[in-house]
Amino acid sequence: MDIFGVSKYVSVPVVAIFVWLLAVKGNYKVAERVFLLFSFCLLSYIVSAILARPDWNQVGRAFINPAMHLNKEYLGMVLGIVGTTIAPWMQFYMQSAVIEKRIKKEDYKFVIWDVIIGCVATIVVAFFIIVACAATLHVNGIVINEAKDAAISLKPFAGVFASELFAFGLFVASVFSATILPLATAFYVCEAFGYEAGINKKLNEAPQFYTLFTSIIAIAVTIILIPNAPLIAITIWTQIINAMLLPVVLISMVTIVNNKQIMGEYTNNRFQNTVGWTTTVVLIILTAMLIITPLVNSLIAHYIK
């Protein structure tokens, strides 16, 4: 909102109140429709990327044959992208949403399509964000310290419209995250301890759920409004930690979903297990490499000296 001339000391509290009212005073059906609209707005990133005029031949070559590096920065960014795309909280929120919507077995196929469409849309949006930033910020050696810097830096290279579209996409994504992440946390903490949970519940029916949801929003607002807080660094390391923790969640999920006593006929097939276990192993290897690489480089430098 800084891009549009609104200080974060105004926009952040206002949006926090909107998010709180949407979850506490609304219901699941209303919230779902609001965020379906928000999700559609994220397609604005596609326009931003096109306006950035990237070298599509280079994009195609990099997509087919990406350059791989073994330094800490590269591995950290790979894990960060994975952590923000397949975050642990998403796995918990998905099952909580299924419960919240009271999905029946005969409607399970729609849940599968919901996940598939969501995954494809996520990858498409992420792809165009990377293209937009690579075609403008990276080639001109621009380093961003806050999210708004990315949108501002687009202006000289892709124009005012691309910059504002990128800023709008960031705003939509931030509001979306500010709602879903606290809800996901409140859902699985309350479920773990046996408390009532759900947006369709009234405040007095699920006091622990709404107290936790409100507390998380309040803490987040406080951190964001700290002057000169390193928000980009916080964001990146949060996503890296997500990726490091994801194997724990995936191992638990794959183990449970293959238990016939729990899942009955809905256990994983061979392909699903292959995808699940391969993803888990790759993440464990990447995490190990991120931890070991700096140590190895340090030993090599010491040995050379």
ABEGO torsion letter per residue (X at the ends): XAAAGBBAAAAAAAAAAAAAAAAAABBAAAAAAAAAAAAAAAAAAAAAAAAAGBBAAAAAAAAABBBBBABAAAAAAAAAAAAAABBAAAAAAAAAAAAAAGBBAAAAAAAAAAAAAAAAAAAAAAAAAAAAAAAAAAAAGBBBABAAAAAAAAAAAAEAAAAAAAAAAAAAAAAAAAAAAAAAAAAAAAAAAGBBBEAABBAAABAAAAAAAAAAAAAAAAAAABBGBBAAAAAAAAAAAAAAAAAAAAAAAAAAAABAAAAEAABBBAAAAAAAAAAAAAAAAAAAAAAAAAAAAAAAAAAAX
